Amino acid sequence: MRALVQRVSEASVRVDGAVVGQCGAGLLVLVCAMRGDTTAQADKLATKISKLRIFQDDAGKMNLSLRDVGGSALVVSQFTLAADTKGNRPGFSTASPPDEGKALYEHFTASLRAAGVPSETGVFGADMKVSLINDGPVTIWLDTET
């Protein structure tokens, strides 16, 4: 699985003009299930994100996790993280098929919640409008295969 994690002051996602998910200080997690991914990989990624030390401690060093600071997450499905950009038009054949992708997205979010991270979501497969205030900015790419 792949994720693009952004430390945020706040983030929200809208579908058809209505807010369907939001978070305050914490993380915006754009996540993509890749062809062949498993629930074990979703669990591994959720654990990694819940423990990722990218929040500042009292000395101003990135030394605290999302759980340490009591933050929350907004998890948004993002199949375009699977883009093959060898040519000028991206291909997405390495992304999981939609039914598998949705199941893994939901499993990932449940695993993040089970790790103690309050989490809201977007709507899988919807045309979403994501707003965020990137804090830092801090943006980190994660892939369970690397």
N, C-alpha and C positions, 0 to 999 in steps of 0.2 A: 504494500500500500504506500501511497505517497501523500504527503501533506505539506502545505505551505502554512507555517505558523507565524502569526503576526501579534506582537505584544501591543495591546490597545488600551486606550483610556475608556473607549466605548465603541460598540459596533452594533449594527442592526441589519436585518434583511427584510425586504418588502417583496410581496407578491401581489400583483394587481393593486398596488397602492397601499396595501395594508401591511403593517408590521407583523411578521409571523415569528420572529425570533430576535433576541437582543441580549447583550451583556454589557456590564459596566467594565471596570478595570479587570483585565484578564487577557484572554487570547481569542483571536479570530482564527479558526482552524479550517482551511480549505482542504478537503480530503478527497482522494480518488482511489477507488479500488481498481487494481490492475488485473488483467486476465490471469487466472490461476491463483489469485490470492485466497487466503483461508481466514477463518475466524481467529486462528492462532496469531496470524500477522496483524489482524485488527487489534487484538488484545495487546500485543507487543508494542504497537504504535501508540495506543492509548496510555499504556504504562509509561512509555518514554516521555510523552507530552506532559503527563501529570507530574513527572519528576524533573523536567527540564529546568535547569537553574538559570533563568534569564530575567529575573526580577532583582532589583537592587536591594542590598542589605543596608544597614545603618552607615556603613563606610562608603556607600555608593558603588559597590562592586556587584556585578551580576552573580549572585550567589544563592538566591532563593527561588523556590519552585512556585508554581501556581497554587498548589495546596498550602505552601508555607505562608503565602500572602492572603489566602482566603479569597482568591479570585474566581471568576467564572469563565465559561467558554461559550462561544457561538460557533457551532459546527455547520459548515456549508458544503454540500456535495459539489465537486468541481472536476468533471470528467476531462476537462481540457488540460489538466496536469499530466495526462497521458500523451500529450501531443508529440508526434514525430515530426520534427521540423527540418528534415533533410532537404525538402523542396520548399517552394514558396507557399504552398497550401498545406497546412498541417493535416496529418492523418491521426486518427484516434483508435486504430485497430487493436492497440495494446490495452485499452481500457476494458474492464469487465463488461459483459453484456448487462443491459439495464436491470434485469431481475436480480442477478447476482450482486451487482454494484449496490443496489438499494438495500439488500439484506446485509451486506458488509458495512455499509454506511450506518445503518441502524444498530448493528452489533457494535461497531466502533464507538458510537455515541453512548450506548448502554455501558460499555466497558469503561469509558471515561467517567461516567457518573458513578459507577461502582468503585472507581479509584478515588472517589471523594471530591470530584469536580462538578459543581452545578453546571449543567449544560443545556442550552437551547439550540434549536436547529432551524435550518431553512426548509424548503420543500423539495424533495428529490425530483429532479427532472423539470422543475418549473423554471420559467424565465424570472430570475431573481435580480433585485437591485440591492447591492451590498454597500453600506456606508460604514466608514470606520475612521477613527482618529488613531493613527499609528503612533505608539509611544516609543520614542527613542530617536529614530525609528529602529525597531528590532524586527527583522524578518528572517526566518530560518526554514530551509528546505530539509525535509526528512523523507527517507525512502527505506522501507524495511529490507530492500535488496542490496543496499550499499552499506 
